[in-house]
């Protein structure tokens, strides 16, 4: 069985190496063609060396074709896997720190809120370029599997303006599924779930054990759990008030709604600092920065470590390899995927990208009709869809008025800032990120002119309510195992330390 898979943004060590192991653990895939592309030749070379070493250690003859020429990498590809971070950590720093100077305190800033909206502007500009290349040089009907955030916005743009069949993939449902099983005292395989909503805002609307729905038992189970009662206070409060558990982590969820991060003095009562994902200010930026710095410094030692073993039992929970396996071999796979709604969730807009159950086999990817979400859950999601639609349209057209409206409608940004503050913050973010925003040339020039007048609403240098120190390489040397685990992980929140005092 031979076909071609192209990785866009292959310099991402966590996702690329993990997904390669997953894919090449499928026995029928020993003769597939693989290409890597990235704009950073150094990262591309390091990840290629590691993956090629893994391939050879597992006795496969595959040779990775690595190139900075994206069109060459995509030429003839049947599948494209997108694992990019547009703007890298430099732009990510701006996503966190610039809104923070206005008082908008984000934990992650990659899906919604001020940072997520700007990340979408950069990502969509790049995604449309990827899609153009896919349409022109990839195999007919090439499937784009998108792992990049903001998941819903990028997948929305690819399927509409990009003209490419795109499915968004995330591990949030799997993580929440594990937690639910744990608080119920069950193995994950004993608990059957149905989750539906939006990426990072998906709800477990059915939790079944031996034919009995467990949803009504979850609040008490989470409240009494020794770890989650401390680390998941936002999710538990949302469960208490909306009746359903959310897929997304405490820190992520806290920045998507207007209630938990708007008073600096009260943020600490909702979060925990034992792990970044529990709500730390700029937590994901910190661990990504540490991971990059460690990988670049310690890379020679990675090549001395044992190769990854390609085996069915070693595959991760990432959906990508299972989707390709189902399409190519006919083996049925069930997961939760991000797709165009088209009536699947009947009280969310048809054009929205929803995260819903899906089935894969040789006939394709099928999504059953979910019906209505519970009314309160749908209300939360509909607020997010409005922001996403504005942000996607802004990114496609370069209309900064729509971008500003997206910021106004964003729940946390709108709770923190008044319209003049939002207008000025957008000006500053457009100027700071101009290198990655080709669609905003006219708007950026106008923003520069306004900022040059010196008539600026005062802002402040602010570390945030719960900012932790970013470790140096010397500090990380004290625990090499933890540093390497962070640098190499696709899901940087799967292994969580014990809760800490908030």
N, C-alpha and C positions, 0 to 999 in steps of 0.2 A: 504494500500500500504506500503510494508516494504522492505527496502534495507539498505545497510550500507554505511556511508560516513566517511572517515578518514581524519583528519586534520594533516598534517605534518608541524611542527613549530607552533603549536597551542598557544604557549606563546605570539604570536603577538596579542596584545589586539585589535588593530584597525580592522584588517581584520577578525580575528576569530569571535569576537562578532557581527560584522556587518553581516558577511555571515551567521552566525547561525540565526540571526533575519530574514534575507531574506529567508532562506530555510524553516524555521518553520512557516513562514507566509503563506505557501502553504497549504491549508486545507487537501489535501491528504497525507501530510507528517507527520502527528501527531504520527505515529508509527515507524518512521525510527530509525535505530540504528546509534549512533554517537560515534566515538572514537577520542580522542585527544592524540597526542604524541609530545614531545619536549625534547631536551637534557638538558634544564634548569628546574629542578623540581620545583623551586620556582615560576617562571613565569607560568609554567603549572598549578600549584595549584591555583594561583590567578585568572587566566583566567577561569579555570574550575569552581571555586566558583561563579564567576559572571554569567557565561552562565547558570549554573545549577539553580541559583536563578531566572534568567529570564525565564527559561523553566517552573519552578514550578509556578511562578507568572502568567503565561499564561495558567495554568491548564493542562499542558501536563505531561504525565507520563514517558517521556524519561529520561533515566539515562546515563549521559556521562561516558564512560569508558576512564579514563585518565591514561596514562602510559608512562614511559620513554623507554619502549621496543617497538621500531618502528615496528618490525615484528608482534608483537601481535596486535598492533593498526591496522595494514593493513590486518590482517588475515580475509579473506572473504569479503573485501571491494569491493563494486561496483564502488565507486567513491573515488578518493584521491585528496585532495585539498592542494596544496603546497604553504605555506606562510612563507617560511624560510628566514632568513638573515644569510648566512653562514659566520662565523667569528665574528658575532655580531658587536657592535659599536667599539670594539677594532681594528678589521681589517679594518673597514670602515674609522677610523681615519687615518690609514696608507695609504689607497687609496687616501685620500685628501692631507695629509700633506707631504708625501714623494715626490710625483710629484711636489708639490708646492715649495719644496726646489730647484728644477731644473727650476722653472719658469712656470710650467704648472698649470694654475689657473682654477679649476673646480667649478661649482656650485653644482653638484649632484654627478657625478662620479660613477654612478651605471649601465650605459648602454653602453657607448662607452668611448673613451678617456682612459688615463692611468688607472684610477681607475676602470672604468667599465670592462676593459679587465682583470684586476686582480680579480675583483669580479667574473667574469665568470670562471676563473681558479678554484677558491674555490668552486663555486656553481656547476660546472659540475662534479667535483670529488664527491660531495655529491649526486647530481642528479642521477648519475649512480648507486650509492648504493641504493637510493630509488627505482629506476627502477628494480634492481635485486630483492629486497624484493617484489615489486608488482608482478613481473613475477612468483615468487615462492609461495607466500602465499595469494595474493588477489584473488578475483573472476576472472574467465576467462574474458578477454577483459575489465578489469577495466580501466576506463577513468581517466587520470590524468589531472586535471585542474591546470595550473601553474600560480600563481600570482607573483612569485619571479623574480627579476631582476638579471642579464641582460636577459630580457624576451626572446628575439630571440635566444640568445646563449643557454640558458638552454633548451628551447623548441626544438631547433635543435638537441642538444645532446640526449635528451630523445627519440625523434622519430627515430633517426638513431642508435647510439651506445647503447641506453638504451632499445630498443625493446619494448617500451610501447607507446600506443596511447596517445598523449599529445596535448592539446590545450592551448595556452597562452592567458591570459585575462588581460586587462588593461582598465583604465577609461579615457585615453587621448582623444579618439574620442568624448566621451560624453561631456568632458570639452570644447573642441573646438566648438562643435555643439552649446552649450549654448552661447558661446561668439559670434558666427556668428549671431545667432538669435537676440542677444541683440543689436549688432551694426546696424542691419537692422530694429530695432524697432518692432520685431515680437516675438511671443511666440515660444518656441522651437518646439512644436508640429506642428506649421505652416510651418516649414522649413524641407524639406526632403533632406538628404545628402547621398552621396556615398564617402567614404574615402578609399584610397588604398595606400599601400607603405610598410614601415617597422615599427615595433613598435617604438614609439617615433619619427618617421620620416615618418608619414603617411600624405597624402595630401588630402584635400577636393576637389576632382576632379569634383564633381557635387553638386551644392547648388540650390535647387529648391523651388520656392514658387508659388503655383497655376499654375504650368506648365511652369513657366518662370525661366530660369537659372539666378542666382544672382551673379555668380562668378565675372563678370566684375565690379560689384558695390562694392566689398568688400574692395578694397584698399582705396577708398575715405571714405567709412564708418568707417574703422578702424582709418584712419588718423584724422578724426574729432571727434572721441569718446573721451570724457574727461578723462577717466581712461586708456583705452588701448593704446591710443596714447603715453602715458608715460611709461606704464608697459610692453608693448609688442613691443618694438622697433626692436628687432631682427626678430621677426615673421613678422612684417610689412615690414621690409626691404627685407626679403626672398620673401614675397608676391609680393613686387614691382619688384623684379628681376627675379622671376621664374613664377609668374602669379597665384600661388595657395597658399592657407593658409595651414600652417602645424598644425597638431594636438598638437604638443608638446609645452610646455611652453617656455617662453623667456629664462630662465636660462638653462634649459635642451638643447634647440636647439643651444644655443650659444657655447656649448662645443662639439657639433657633427661635426662642420664645422670649417675650418681654419681661418675664417675672423674676428671674433668679440672679441676674448679673447687673441690675441697674443701680443698686446702691452699694458703693464700694465697701462700706462698713458691714454689710450683711452677706457679701459673697461667701465669706469663709464658713458660714453656717450651712451652706449648701454643697460644699466641695470637700475633698480630702486630698492631701498632698502625698499620699503613699505611692501614687502612680500618676503620671502626667495626664492620663485620659480621664481622671476623676475631676478635673476642673482647673488645673494649674494655668495661670495666665501665660499665654504663649507656650504652652507645654509641648505641643507637637513640633513647633519650630525648634525648641531646645533639643529634643531627642533626635530630630533629623540632622541638626547641626553637629551634634556629638557623633552621630553615626557616620556622617560623611567624613568628618575629620579623622575618626578612628580608622575607617576603611582606607583612606588615602595614605595614612601613616603606617598602618600595620599590614598593608596588602602583601608584601613579600612573605609574611608568615602564613597567610591564607593558603598560598600555593604549597606550603609544606604540610598542611593538615590533610587528613584523609578526604578523599573525594566523596561527594554525595552518592549514595547508593540508590539506583533507580529500581524501585520495586513498588508493587501495588500498595503494600502496607505503609510505605513512606510518603505517599501522596498527601498533599495538604487539602484543606477544605475549599480552596479557591475553585470557583466553578469552571474556569476557562478550559482546562484539559478535558473535563467531563463532557462539556458541550461539544468540543471537537470530536471526542471519542464517540459520542452518540450519533452525531451527524455522519461520521465516516464508517462506523461499524454497525450501527443500528441498535446498539445496547441502549436501553432506556435509562435516562437520567432525569431525576426530579430535583429542581432547585428553585431559587427565587432570583428573578432577573429584572433588570430595568429596561422597560420597553415602552413604546408609544401606547397610551391607554386604550384608545379606540373602543370604549364601552366596557372595558374589563372591570373597572371600579366605577359604578354608575353614578355616584355623586361627586366625582372629580371630573374636570374637563377632559374631553376626548384627546386634545392635543398634548396634554401633560405627559411627562415621562413618569411612569409609576413602577414601583417595585412590587412584584406579584409572583405567585407560584407559576412555574413553567415546567414543561416536559419536553425532552429532546429525544429524538430517534432519527433514523435515516430519512424520515419524511420532513424533518425540520424542527423548529421550535414552536411549541403550541402553548398558549396561555388560556386557562379556563376563565369563565366569567365569575368574578368574585361577588358582584352585586354592590349594594351600598355599604360603605364603612359606617360604623357607629357615628351618630351625628356630630358629637363633640370632636372625635378624631378627624372627621372630614373637615370640620371648621379649621382646625389647626393646619391641616394639609392645604386647604384652599388658600389660606393666607400666604403660605410658602409658594404655591403655584403662581400667584399673582406677582410675587417678587421675581421668580424665575422667568416668567414670560417677558416681563419688562427688561430684565437683564440680558436675556438671549436676544431679543429684538434689538436692544441697544448695541450689543457686540456685533451683530450681523451688519447693522446699518451705520454704525459709528455715530449714532444720535446720542449726544451727551445729555440731552433733556430727558430721554428715557432712562438713562443711567442714573441721573439724579432722582428721578421718580422711584426707581427701584430701591435706592438707598432710603428714601422717605418711607416707603411701604415696608421695608425690612423691620420685623418686630423689635429687635433689640436696638438697632440704630435709631429707629423712630422714637423709641422710649427714652433714649439718652440725649438726642440732639434736636434742636429746632431747625427749620428750613435754611436760614442763613448759614448756620454752622455746617449743615450737610453740603450746601453749595460750595462753601470754601474747602471743606475736606475733599470733595470730589476734585476740585481744581488741583489741590496739592497731590492727590494720588495720580491723577492723569499726568502731571508734570514729572513726578518721581518715577513713573513706570512707562514713560514715553517710548523707550526702546522696544517694548513688547506690545505696543498698541498702534499698529500702523493704520488702523481704521479711524483713528481719532486725530489726525494731523491738524485739521482746522480747529477743533475744540481745544487741543493742547496749546496751540498758539494763542488763542483767546484767554485760556486759563493763565498762561505765563504773563500776559499783559495785565490781567486783573491783579495777580499776586505782586507784580512789580510796582503797583501804586503804593504799596506799603499800608494800605487801609485794611488791616487784618484783624479779625476777631481773635482775641488772645487765646492761646493754647498753653499747655504746660508739659514739662518733662515729667512723665509719670511711669513708674515701674509696674503698676497694676496692683490688684488686691492680693495676688498670690504668685508673684514671679519668683522663680528659683534660678540659681546660678547655673550657667552653662559650663559644664566641666571642660577643662583643658585636657589635652592628650595625656599629660603627666598625671593628672588626677584619675583619668580612666585607666591608666596603667595599674592602679591598685586593685582593679577587678577586671582583668582581661576577659574573663568568661562573659560577664555582663555586657561589656563593651562590644564584644564580637556578636553576641546574641542580638543586641539592638541594631548594629550595623547591617546584619544579614537578614533581618526579619521583614517579611512583607506586611504582616500585621504587627505593628510595634506596640500593641496593647494586649496581646494574647497572654503573655506571661506578666502577671501583675504582682508586685510586691505586696506585702501585708499593708493594711490600712495604717495611716499615720495620724497623729493628732492634728486637727485642722487649725 
